[in-house]
Amino acid sequence: MSQTNIATLKSMVQGGEIDTVIIAAADMQSRFFGKRCCADFFLAEAIHGINICSNNLVCDIELNVGEQYSLAGWQTGLQDLRAVPDLTTLRLYPWFEKTALVMADLFHQDGSPVSVSPRNILKRQVEKVRSMGLQVNMASEIEFYIFNETAEAARDKKYQDLLPLSRMPAESIHQSSRYEHFLGKVRRNLNNAGVEVEMTRPERGQGQVEVNLRYADVLEMADRTAIYKNGIKEMADLDNLTVSFMSRYRTEEPASGFHVHISLLDRNGCNIFYDDHNDYKMSATCQHFLAGMLLLATELMCFYAPYINSYKRYGSSLVTPRNLSWGLDNRTVAFRLIGQEKSFRIENRIPGADANPYLVLAACLASGLYGIENKLNLSSPPVCGSANEMPEYKKLPASLMAALTNFEKSKIARDLFGEDVIEHYAKTAQKEIEYFLTSVTDWERRRYFEQV
């Protein structure tokens, strides 16, 4: 049993199979925050919600409390928010003994939703899809690195000269066998938690692997992806390993992406992206959706690529996007069309492994729906050959600084997500840039220490 319900949970608690329930919400970085509750207390009280400090939505990645957020800060006394379990997400958390997990939505104390919460941002886009009589399926593919180091050892080494789980960069079954003692456990644990895994495979980097999740409804997919990213870190800790979802953890190694597969369905569950009579098998709806994603990608890069390091990935290899291009089964483009009939879909190859899945999926959905609503048309044919060698296509932003400018200036983004959301995440990017610009890096020491 994986996903479950309250009646089953009660039975498992009474039988001694479950004694702990984690109530988890996702922060701006998609890390889980919340509380571990004794199962009896959860069923009696916490099932209706728990109070939790608002600092979790105003902290940067190092847990520094940001200033001047309208939601919360020292000026508000860092008031409590209300985390209310979404019982449809209740599931076993099998890598911890006798433990279940439930995702929570965040509310103010007056009962109004916290608009800048990542899960609430995505839920508003899901509601819009449903109001159009449609549904969306998505699937995640995320790459990451595994190291034969504990997290404490990696930290002590300042994340330099880490020993990868395997030093042989090869995409082979033999190579994947070297990871299997860990990845086999990952697949079984995730499947037992209702996070359906299609496959795992080694990637080109030393210690780099990819886990592909089976498609699901968009909100469920965001939850599954967040559980997957948090869960793999926990499972690695339990095995005295550590993992990294940095977009590019080392100059000499391949970058790590977060590829999102998207298909749009009608009320009957039929794929409305596919049209057998079109030369490219793309329905008019699919063309509008893709045109919207192409139009707004550069304006939503703060969701697709939220950190300074994120931008070291673009153009770093032939299969990492560099510009706003699309093509048919072409891995050099930003948006790839693949599959047949019911499996026909758009793959967004722009997001990095470091991105927040709720914000990534919300950006995909909002931009695609904008294209449908405004009947946008594709301005160019599909790319044949390497898109990276075609200078006529608009390039992706080269830095978080450039992405932030596009994000703040975008009237469409403000219309789609709301002023409060754009201002909140713009402040987050501003703080990230400020910390970077005032920090002395290893690169600077290597380049300047003796030479200036």
N, C-alpha and C positions, 0 to 999 in steps of 0.2 A: 504494500500500500504506500502511496506517495502523498498526493494531495488528499485531504480528508475533510471531515465536517465536524461540527460541534458534538453531535451524538457519538461519533466514533471516538473523538478525543476524550469525551467523558468516560467512555468505556475503557479506553486505554489507561487513563489516569486511575480509575478504580482498580484496574488489573495490575497496576504497578509498572506498566510499560512506558509511561511518560510521566516525568515529574517536573519538567521545566518547559516553559514556553517563552520564546524570544519574541518580543514585540519590536519590530525594526522599521525604521523609516530611512530614506536615502537622503544624504546631504548633497551639497552642490557638486561634490566630487564623486557621488554615487556610493560612498562608503556608508555602511549601515551604522546608525546610532539608535539607541533605544534602551530597553531593559530586559534582563532575564527575570521572569516571574516564576515563583512556585506555581505549579499547575493548578492547585486548589484555589490559590488567590486569583489566578487568571480567570478561572471559570466563575468565581464569585463576584469579582470586582473589576479586574483589569480588562475584561472582555468589553466593557463599555468605554474604555479609554484610560490613558494615564497622562499625567502632566510631565512635560519634558522641556528643558531649557531651550530658549530660542537661539542661544549662541551657536547651535549646530547648523543654522542657516546663514550665519554671518562670519563664520571662521574660514580662513584660507586653508590651504592644504597642510600647513604646519600648525594649525589650530590657533593662529593669531586672530583675535577678535577684530573684525573690520570696523572702521569708524564711518559714520555718516550714512549708514543704511537706514532707510525709513522703517524697515521691519523691526529692527532691534539693535541695540548697542548699549554702551555704558550710559548713554543719555536716557534710555528707557528702563534701566535697571535690569536688563536682560530677563524680561518677563517669561513666564511659562507659556508654552503652546500645549495644545491637546492632541495627543497621538491616539487615533481611534482605529482599532484593528479592522481591516477589510477581511471578513471571515471567509470570503471566497478564495483567499490566498493561503489558508491554513494548510500546512504540510509538515511532514517529518523532516528533521534536520539530522540525517543519519550519521554524519561523521562526529557528532557529539552524542554520547549515550543518553537515552531516555529524554530526548529533546525534540520539540516541535518549534516551528517558526510561523509567524504571521506578519504580513506587511501592514503598515499603518498609514493612514492619510492624516495630514496635519491640519488642525483648525485653530483659530483664535479662541479665546475663552468665551466669546459671545456666540460661538458656533459657526462663524463664517470661515470658509476655506482659506488657508494660507496660499495666496496666489503665486508666490515665488517658489513654492515647494516643487521640486522636479516632477514628482508623481502627479501632482495636481495640474501642472502645466501640460503634461501629456494627456491627462484625463479630459481636459477641455477640448483638445483636438479630437479625441475619440468620440466625445459627445457630438461634435460637428459632423463627423463621418456618419454617425448613426442617424442624425437629423436629415441627412441626404439619402437615407435608405440604403447605405452601403456598409461594408465591413472590410477590414484590412487584415491581411496576414503578413507577418514579417518573420525573418529568421536572422540570427546573428552568427557571424564567423569572427572570432577574435584570436589574434596571435599574441604570444607572450613568451618570456624566457624563464627557464627553470635553472636554479643554481644549487650546487651541492654545498651550500653554506646555510647556517642558521641565519635568521634575520638579525640577531645580535652580532654575529660574526661579520656579516656583510656591513653592518653599520660601523663596527669597529675598524673595518678596512676602508672606511669612507667610500664604499661601493666601487672600489678599484681592484683590478686583478682578481675578480671573482672567478671561481671554478664552475663552469657550466656543467649541467648534469651529463652532457656528452659533448666532446670536443670535435666530433665528426660531423661536418655540415653536409648532410646527404638526405634526400627525400626517398627513403627506402624502407621496406618492412624491417630489414635488419636493424636499421637505425631506430625505428620506432620501438623495436623490442628492448632497446636500452632504456626507454622511458616507461615501459609497460608496468613495472612494479609500482609506479606512481599513477600514470594515466589510466591504468585499468581500474584502480581504486577510485579515481575521479569520475570515470564514466558510471561505475556502479552506484556511487554515492549520489551523484546528480540525478540519475534516473530514479533512484529510490526516493528522492526529494521532489519528484514531479518535474524536474528540469530535463526534458528529453534530449539526449545527445544523439546525433546522427553518427559522428565519427571523430576520431582524433588522428592527428598525423604530424610527423616532424616537418619543420620548415627548414629554410636554407641556413639560418644562423646557428651558431654553436649553442645548443641548449634551447633553441627556439621551437615551439610547437604551436599547433592550431587546434582548437576545439570548435566543432560546428554543432549548433543547436537546431533541433527540428522546428519547423515553422509553427507559429501559433498566432492567436489574436494579438494585436499590437500591444495592449497593456500587459497581457500575460507574458509576452516576449520580453518586454522591458523588465518586468519582475524577475523572470528567469535569468536574464543576462546579468542583472545586478547580483542575484544569488550566486550565479556562476563565478563572477569576478571576486566577490567576497569569500565564497566558499573555497575556491582554489587556494587563496592565500592561507586560509585556516587549515586546510588539509596539508599544505606544504609545511606549515609550522609544526603540525603533528608528526611529520616525517623528517623533521630537522632539515628541511629544504627552505628555499625562499624563491618567490617568483616576482617578476616585474612586468607591469603593463605599460611602461614608458613607451612612447611612440618610437623613440630611437635612443636606446640606452648607451650605445657606444658607436663612435664614428665608423669603426671598422666592421660593424655588424649590420645586417639588414634591419630595416625598420619593422614595426609591428602595427598592423592595421585592424580596423573594425569594419568589416564589410556587412552591409545591411541589404537583405533581399526583401523586396516589396511586391505584393500583388493585391489588387483591388477586386472585391467580389460584390455581386448583387445580392438581393435578399434570398435568392435561391442557392447561393454559394457558388455561382458560376463566375469564372475569371473574366472580368470585363476589360482586361488589358489586351487580350488575345483576339486577333481578327485574321482568319485564314485567307481572306481575300486581299489583304494588304501585302505589298511586296516585302515588307519587313515584319509582317505578322503583328503589327501594332494597331490596335484600335484607335479611334480618334481620342477616346478618353485617356488612353495610355500616352499618346503624343502630348496632350495638354498637361498631364501630370508630370511627365518628364521635362517639358518646357518650363514648368513652374520651378522644378528643382534646379534646373540649369540657371534660370534667371536669378534665384535667390541664394544660391550656394555661397557666393562671396559675402553676402550680407549676413549670413548665419554661421560663419566660420567660428565665432566664439562658442557655439554649441558643438560644432564638429571637431574643433581643435582648440581646446581651452587654455593651453599652457605655452610658455616660451618654447619648450622642447618640442611641442607638437609640430612646429613648422620645419624642423630639421628632417622630417620624413618626406616631404613633398619633393618629387623629382629625384629622390635618392637612389632609385633603381628604375629599370624599364617598366616595372609593373606597379609603380607607385604614381598616382596621378600628379600632373604638373599644371594642367589647364582644364578649362571647362569644355570637355569633349564627351561624345557618346559614341557607342558602336555596338555591333552585334558580336557577341562572344569574343570580345577584345579586351584583354586585361591591361592594356596601356591607357585606357580611357578613364574618366571620372565616373561615368555611368554606363554600365554594361547591360545589354539586353540578352537574356539567356532563357533556355527552357522551351518547352513545347506545350501548346494547348493549356491544360489546367495548371501546369507548372511554369508557364511563361511569366517572367518577372523582370523587374528592374533591380539591378545591384548597384547600390551607392558605395563607391570605393574611396570616398573622400575621408570619412572619419578615421581617427587613429584609435589605437587600443586604449589610450588614456582617457577617452571621452566618457561622459555620463550617458548611459543608454537611454534614460528617460528624455533627456534633452535632445539627443541624436534622433530618436524616433519621432519626437515632437516636431523637430525641424524638417525631417523628411515629409511628414504628413502635412504640416501646415503649408509648406511650399508647393507640394503636389496638388493639394486641394485648391490653392490659389490659382494654379494653372488651369484646373478644370473650371472653376468659377468664372475665370476671365477668358476662357477658350484660347489660351496662348498656343502659338504654333512654333514648331521647331524651326530654327533659322538656318540650320545647316544639315547636310546628309550625314549618315554614320561614317565614322572614321574607318578607313581601311589602312592597315599598316600601323606604324608606331605614332601615337598621338603626341608623344614627347618631342617629336621632330617636326611638329607643325606649328610654326610661330604665329599663324593667323588666329589661333584660338586664345581667348582671354585667359591669362594666367591666374592661378590661385594666389591669394595673398602670401607674401614671403615671410611675414612675421605676425606675431600677435598684435603688435602696434598697428599694422596696416589693417588687420582684421577688425580691431576695435573701432577704428575710424569708420569702416563700412557699417558695422553693427550699430553704432550710435546714430549715424546719419540716415539709417534706413527707415523711411516712413512706413513702408510695407511691413517690416518686422514689428514696428510699434503697433500697427493696426492688427496684426495677426496674434501677437502675444500680450499686448498691453504695455503701457508706459512703465508700470511698476516692475514688470519682469525685465524689460530691456535695461532700465536704470540699475536694477539690482545686479544683474550679471555683467553689466559694463563696469560697475564699481569693482567687482571681483577681478576682472581683467586688468583694470587700472592698478590695483594693488599688486597683482602678479608682476606687472611690468615695473612698478616702482621698486619692488624687492630685488628684481633682477638687475636693474640699472644701478642700484646702490651696493651691490655685492661684488666682491673681487673673486674671480673665478680661477680655476686651475689653468685654463687656456691663457689667461692674461699673464699669469706667473711664468708659464713656459715661454711665452712669446717675448715678454718685456723685461724679465728680472735682470738678465745680464746685458741685454742689447741696447737699452736706452741710456 
